[in-house]
Amino acid sequence: MPHHKSAVKRMRTTKRDKAKNVAVRSELKTLLKRMAEKPADKDVMRLTVSELDRAVKKGVIKKAVANRRKSRLALAANRVGGATASAKTKK
């Protein structure tokens, strides 16, 4: 246990902040899994990108991490979208 008043407060705030960060990370994981299931779904894509940006704004993840994940999501969506588009043109 801490001996100083400020250390006690830091423990409280750390516990509170950790709970918020875990909730944001959990939501991000859920959205990323939904994107993996349906990469062509534009609504899920927009929601996921928005949540990634909000997580950066809140300081839960770093900007480069969010940009990398958004890039990979876009690549996956384009890959699926490109495959369906090329299949339609070949028929």
GUMAR-319646 format. One record per residue: residue in three letters; x, y, z of N, C-alpha, C in turn. Coordinates in steps of 0.1 Angstrom, whole numbers. Layout:
<nodes>
{"ALA",{X,Y,Z},{X,Y,Z},{X,Y,Z}} ...
</nodes>
This chain:
<nodes>
{"MET",{8,-12,0},{0,0,0},{9,12,0}} {"PRO",{4,23,-7},{12,35,-7},{11,42,6}} {"HIS",{22,50,8},{23,58,21},{18,72,19}} {"HIS",{19,77,7},{16,91,4},{2,93,-1}} {"LYS",{-4,104,2},{-18,107,-3},{-19,107,-18}} {"SER",{-9,113,-25},{-9,114,-39},{-8,100,-46}} {"ALA",{0,91,-39},{1,77,-45},{-12,70,-44}} {"VAL",{-19,72,-33},{-33,66,-31},{-42,71,-42}} {"LYS",{-42,84,-45},{-50,89,-56},{-46,84,-69}} {"ARG",{-33,82,-71},{-28,77,-84},{-33,63,-86}} {"MET",{-34,55,-75},{-39,41,-76},{-54,42,-81}} {"ARG",{-61,51,-75},{-75,52,-78},{-77,56,-93}} {"THR",{-70,66,-97},{-71,71,-111},{-66,60,-121}} {"THR",{-56,53,-118},{-50,43,-126},{-61,32,-128}} {"LYS",{-67,28,-117},{-77,17,-118},{-89,22,-127}} {"ARG",{-93,34,-125},{-104,39,-133},{-100,40,-148}} {"ASP",{-88,46,-151},{-84,47,-165},{-82,34,-171}} {"LYS",{-77,24,-164},{-75,11,-170},{-88,4,-174}} {"ALA",{-98,6,-166},{-111,1,-169},{-117,7,-182}} {"LYS",{-115,20,-183},{-119,27,-196},{-112,22,-208}} {"ASN",{-98,20,-206},{-90,16,-217},{-93,2,-221}} {"VAL",{-96,-7,-212},{-100,-21,-215},{-113,-21,-223}} {"ALA",{-122,-13,-219},{-135,-12,-226},{-133,-8,-240}} {"VAL",{-125,2,-242},{-123,7,-256},{-116,-4,-264}} {"ARG",{-105,-10,-259},{-98,-20,-266},{-107,-32,-269}} {"SER",{-116,-36,-260},{-125,-47,-262},{-135,-44,-274}} {"GLU",{-140,-31,-274},{-149,-27,-285},{-141,-28,-298}} {"LEU",{-129,-23,-298},{-121,-24,-310},{-119,-38,-315}} {"LYS",{-115,-47,-306},{-113,-61,-310},{-126,-67,-316}} {"THR",{-138,-63,-310},{-150,-68,-315},{-153,-63,-330}} {"LEU",{-150,-50,-332},{-152,-45,-345},{-143,-50,-355}} {"LEU",{-130,-52,-351},{-120,-58,-360},{-124,-72,-364}} {"LYS",{-130,-80,-355},{-134,-93,-358},{-146,-93,-368}} {"ARG",{-155,-83,-366},{-166,-82,-375},{-161,-78,-389}} {"MET",{-151,-70,-390},{-145,-67,-403},{-139,-79,-409}} {"ALA",{-133,-87,-401},{-126,-99,-407},{-137,-109,-412}} {"GLU",{-149,-109,-406},{-159,-118,-411},{-165,-112,-424}} {"LYS",{-168,-99,-424},{-174,-93,-436},{-166,-81,-440}} {"PRO",{-155,-83,-447},{-146,-71,-451},{-152,-61,-461}} {"ALA",{-163,-66,-468},{-169,-57,-478},{-180,-48,-472}} {"ASP",{-183,-50,-460},{-194,-42,-453},{-190,-28,-450}} {"LYS",{-195,-18,-458},{-191,-5,-456},{-195,2,-443}} {"ASP",{-207,-2,-438},{-211,3,-425},{-202,-1,-414}} {"VAL",{-198,-13,-413},{-189,-18,-403},{-175,-12,-405}} {"MET",{-171,-10,-417},{-158,-4,-420},{-158,11,-415}} {"ARG",{-168,18,-417},{-169,32,-413},{-169,33,-398}} {"LEU",{-176,24,-391},{-177,24,-377},{-164,20,-371}} {"THR",{-157,10,-377},{-144,6,-372},{-133,17,-373}} {"VAL",{-133,24,-384},{-124,35,-386},{-126,46,-376}} {"SER",{-139,49,-374},{-143,59,-364},{-138,55,-350}} {"GLU",{-140,43,-346},{-136,38,-333},{-121,39,-332}} {"LEU",{-114,35,-342},{-99,36,-342},{-95,50,-340}} {"ASP",{-101,59,-347},{-97,74,-345},{-101,79,-331}} {"ARG",{-112,74,-326},{-116,78,-312},{-106,73,-302}} {"ALA",{-101,60,-304},{-92,54,-295},{-79,62,-295}} {"VAL",{-75,67,-306},{-63,75,-307},{-65,88,-300}} {"LYS",{-77,94,-302},{-80,107,-295},{-80,105,-280}} {"LYS",{-84,94,-275},{-85,91,-261},{-71,87,-255}} {"GLY",{-62,84,-264},{-49,80,-259},{-47,65,-256}} {"VAL",{-57,57,-261},{-57,43,-258},{-47,36,-267}} {"ILE",{-47,39,-280},{-37,34,-289},{-29,45,-296}} {"LYS",{-18,42,-302},{-10,52,-309},{-15,55,-323}} {"LYS",{-12,66,-328},{-17,70,-341},{-12,61,-352}} {"ALA",{0,57,-351},{6,48,-361},{-1,34,-361}} {"VAL",{-5,29,-350},{-12,17,-348},{-25,17,-355}} {"ALA",{-32,28,-353},{-46,30,-359},{-44,31,-374}} {"ASN",{-34,39,-378},{-32,40,-393},{-29,27,-399}} {"ARG",{-21,19,-393},{-17,6,-398},{-29,-3,-399}} {"ARG",{-38,-3,-389},{-50,-12,-389},{-60,-7,-399}} {"LYS",{-61,6,-401},{-70,12,-411},{-65,8,-425}} {"SER",{-52,8,-427},{-47,5,-440},{-49,-10,-443}} {"ARG",{-47,-19,-433},{-50,-33,-435},{-65,-36,-438}} {"LEU",{-73,-29,-431},{-88,-30,-433},{-91,-26,-447}} {"ALA",{-86,-15,-452},{-89,-10,-466},{-83,-20,-476}} {"LEU",{-71,-26,-474},{-66,-35,-483},{-75,-48,-484}} {"ALA",{-80,-52,-472},{-88,-64,-472},{-102,-61,-479}} {"ALA",{-107,-49,-477},{-120,-46,-483},{-118,-45,-498}} {"ASN",{-107,-39,-502},{-104,-37,-517},{-102,-51,-523}} {"ARG",{-96,-60,-516},{-93,-73,-521},{-106,-80,-524}} {"VAL",{-115,-80,-514},{-128,-86,-516},{-136,-79,-526}} {"GLY",{-136,-66,-526},{-144,-58,-535},{-139,-59,-549}} {"GLY",{-126,-60,-551},{-120,-62,-564},{-123,-76,-570}} {"ALA",{-123,-86,-561},{-126,-100,-565},{-141,-101,-570}} {"THR",{-150,-94,-563},{-164,-95,-568},{-166,-86,-580}} {"ALA",{-159,-75,-581},{-160,-67,-593},{-155,-74,-605}} {"SER",{-143,-80,-604},{-137,-87,-615},{-145,-99,-619}} {"ALA",{-152,-106,-610},{-160,-117,-613},{-173,-113,-621}} {"LYS",{-178,-101,-617},{-189,-96,-625},{-186,-92,-639}} {"THR",{-174,-86,-641},{-170,-82,-654},{-167,-94,-663}} {"LYS",{-162,-105,-658},{-158,-116,-666},{-170,-124,-671}} {"LYS",{-182,-123,-664},{-194,-130,-669},{-200,-124,-681}} 
</nodes>
